Amino acid sequence: MDYIGVDPTHAPLPLQAPPRGSRLAHRARLLADRHAWTALVVAGSACVFSFGLVYVGYFAHVLRTARRAPSRPAGAGCLLVFGKHAPGGRIDGDFQGRLQRAADVWRQSPARPLVLLGGGFGEGESEAELAQRRLLAAGVAADATWLLESGSRDTLQNLRNARALLGDRTGTGPVVLLSSRYHLARCALFARWLGYEHELCAAEPALRWTPLTLWRIARESACVCWVDLGSRWARLVGDRAMLARLG
């Protein structure tokens, strides 16, 4: 369920959320979308005909964003904390790192609203609900300004739903997008599409130069290449249906 607000008894106010299906079913729906296939063909063709240079450019962009992103926001705007798949309620190291950073950022500016993002899949608590429980345990005040977005299944849905949820409650300055370093370039791309004034905040103090991190950056680069070139193609040919999927 989605929640807005938490009172001192930790009892949030519920909003209706759609039922959560499986992660595999969500991916199948995405891959059944003709717009997704059009974007994939466009991006794949660009990479092939450029002998991979297009992909290398996106990899460099994602890597640069991951390396340069600050771990402390400059402003006091609303803090958007991206969730992560947590099967069976098990929070992994990346997700825990995001929550630790969120608690630290909130302590610096307790007046800023906290927006916890992520619906998850299957039964049990959503990613947003898990995040709230961990943040309360980490000392974030129960009477902080909480906004829980539990209806999304991916990063674009996270930000689209948060935009509707926030209204004019953005705090002071641009919203702060907090996630793992490898994920920030995608967050920033979608935020620009949706008209967010934003700044980035990395969960990790610095980029870890490990094979797993580089693999994740490579995977994110493919995703950013896919959706960015697909959106550029849609604008070029005037595909309004495809562009409507982005806003």
N, C-alpha and C positions, 0 to 999 in steps of 0.2 A: 504494500500500500504506500501511497504518498503521504507525507506529513508536512504540516506547517506549524511551527512553534512547539515549544516544550515548556510545560509549567514546572514549578519546583518539585512536583511529585514524579517527574519524568513521564508524565502522561501526555503524549503528543495528540494533536488533533488530526483525525484521519481524513483523507480524501480517497476517492475511488481510484483504483489502479487496475489496468487490464490483467487478466490471468497470465501467468508466466509459462511459456512452453519450454521446450528443450533448446539447448544451444545449437544442436545439429539442425533442428527444424528451422531456426532463425537463419542459419547460414544457407540452408536450402532455399528459403524464400528469397534471400538476396540474390542467389545465383540464378533463380528462375526469372529475375527481372530483366527485361530486354534492354533497359537502359544500362544496367550493370555490364551486360555483355557488349553493348556498343562501346562503352568506356574502355573495357578490357581490350577490345580489338584495336581501338585507336591508340591506346598506350602501348600495347604490344607491338603494333606496327611502327610506332615512333622509335621504340627501342631497337627493333630489328634493323630498320633502314638507317639508323644512326650508328650501327655497329656497337650498340650498348652505351654510347656516350650520353644519351638522354637519361638513362637510368643512373649512370655515374654522377650526373649533375644533381639528381634528386638525392642520391646517397650522400653526396657532399653537403647538401642543404640540411638534411636530417641530422647528420653527424655534427655539423657546425652549430645547429640549434641546441642539440643535446650537450655539447661541450661548453657553450657560452651562456646558457640560461642561468640566471642568478638563483640562489637558494633562499634569498630573502626578498620579499616584494618591496618596491619603493613606496607604494601608496597604501592607503587603508581601505581599499575597495573590498567589495564582497568576495569572499574566498570560495571558489568552486573546486571541490575535491573530487577527482575522478576515481570511481571505484574500479575493481578488477574482479574477474571471475573467481568466485570462492566456493567451489563445490562442497556441499555438506557443511557450509559455514566455516571452512578452513581458510584462513587468511594467510597468503604466502608472504615472502619477504618483501616483494615490491609493494604490495598493498599496505603492509605494516609500515614500510618506509614513508609512504604517502601520508599515513595517519599520524606518524610521529612528527613529520614536518608540519602538518596542519595544526597540531596541538601547539607547537612552538610558535608558529605564525600568529595563532589566535592569542597566545599569551602576550605577544608584543602589542596587540591592538584588540582588546576584548570586545570593543563595540562593533567590530566588523561582523556582518552576517556570515553564517556558515551554510553553504549549499552542498549537500552530500549527494553525489550522483551515482546512479546504477541500480537497475532493477534485478539483474541476474536472471537465472533460469531455474525452473522446477519449483519444488516446494521449499518451505523454510524462509528464513529472513532474507530480505533483499540486501544487495551490496550496501545501499545507503543505510539500512537499519543496522547492519553489522558495523559499519563505520561509526555510526552514532554511539553504539554501545561501547566500542573501544575508546572513543574520544571522551566519553563520560568517565570511563575508568581511568583515563590518563589525566583527569583533572579539569577538563573543559567544563565550564559551569552549566548546570541544568537550565538556568534562565538566560543563557546566551540566545541570540537570534538564530534559530535552526530552521532550515528549509530542506526537506528530504524529497528527492526526486527518485521515485522507485518504479517508474513506468518504462524506462529505456532499456535497450539491449545492446547499444553500441555508442561510439563517441559522438556521432552526429545527432543521434536521438538524445543523448545526454544534454547537449547544448541547446537543441531545439526546445526540449521540455523545460530546461532551466530558464530560458528566455521568457516563456509564458508564465513560469512560476514566480520569477523575480518581480515583474512589474517595474515599479520605480524604486525598489529596495536594493540599490546597488552600492550603498555605502558611500565612501568618499573616494572619488577617482575611478580609474578603470577597474573592471573586475580582474581578479587574480586567478589564473588557471594553474592549478597545482596537480602535477602528475609526475611519473617517472621520466627521467631525461629522454629516453628513447621514444617516448610517446608525445613529447611536447610539440614537435613540428606538425603532427596531424591535428592536435588540439588547436593550434594557432590557425591552421588553414581553415578549419571548420568555423572557428570563431569569426574570422574575416568574412566568410560567406554569409554568416548570420548577422553581421553588423555589430558585433561586440567591440566596444573599446576595451582593450585587455592588455595585461602584462603576464609574463610567464614566471612560474616559480617551480624549481626543480626539487623533487623529494630528496635526492642524494646531494651531499655537499659538493661532490665532483664526479665527473664521468669515470666509471670503472672500465678500464681497458681490458676486458675479458672476452674470450670467444663467445660466451653467451650474450653479452651486451652487443657485440658486433653483429651477431646473428639477428638479434631483435631490431637493431638499426637497419639491417639489410631488409628485413621483413616489412618494417614501417616504411622504408623508402619505396618498396614496391607498391604498398597501399597508397601512399601520397602521390606517386606517379600515376597510378590508375585513376584515382578520383580527380586529381587536378587536371590531367590532360582530357579526361572525359568531360569535365565542366567547361574547359576551354573550347572543346569541339562543339558542345551544345550551344554555347554562345555564338560560335562562328556560323553554325547552320541555322540558328534560331529555333532550336528544339525547346519549346516552352514547357512541354511535359517533363522533359529531363531536368530543366532548370528548376522547375517547381519542386522537385525532389530534394533540392539543396537548401531551400529556405523555409 
